[in-house]
């Protein structure tokens, strides 16, 4: 039994390892070197890999005194064929010499108007991840996301992706205030956000509501001492359901019903009844849409077999 526990602890260790961001866990944790440089247009196929020489312009993370290194990658679509490619490359040192590419390079071609922003984002996250693990670093991570959202453009796009991973993997760090800060930053930068960033932010916010925020609001309805605070929490839930209807389920409707039943505040009861009706109406719409999609799929398969 003790041996089994030790094995489980060993496997659990990477999950507890010290990275705050998805960039840290996926890129930084697997890289010995992060550089800006130019991959040569000349490529050499070596079995399943492609060999290319990379001229290093600057080092953002790690140590490398050479200005030219050999890099290998397996995805033939990673770099444009027969073209020199300038960008930020995360590299892992190979035992047999040279480096492999970690993730996909962030392209910074000559004249790229977002080059400074791309370098800033990389440097900001690398510096943040060097802080000691703890609430202080988590706070700095969130401040960084808010700052980048306000900048718009590439920094905001990257922040939106990070927030999607926060909603999925790190919901414990989400608070009502942090969620409100995200919404305020998004609204202040709305005309500087790309369509993709807006879409990703909507998914991220929906995930945060589903994972943490709605539960905090329901808790306020149930436990707040002041009648005004309970009503405010119910109003917040109604607004969240309107903006992120897919974040709410039948269980939430049942909870709203139960809270209304236990309440002695008629105005609060009205708000909770409205919430449960809105949730169930949206569920019916989603179910109808799903039935229609399944019907179309059956018809498509039927016609394909004729």
Order of alpha helices (4+ residues) and beta strands (2+ residues): alpha-alpha-beta-beta-beta-beta-beta-alpha-alpha-alpha-alpha-alpha-alpha-alpha-alpha-alpha
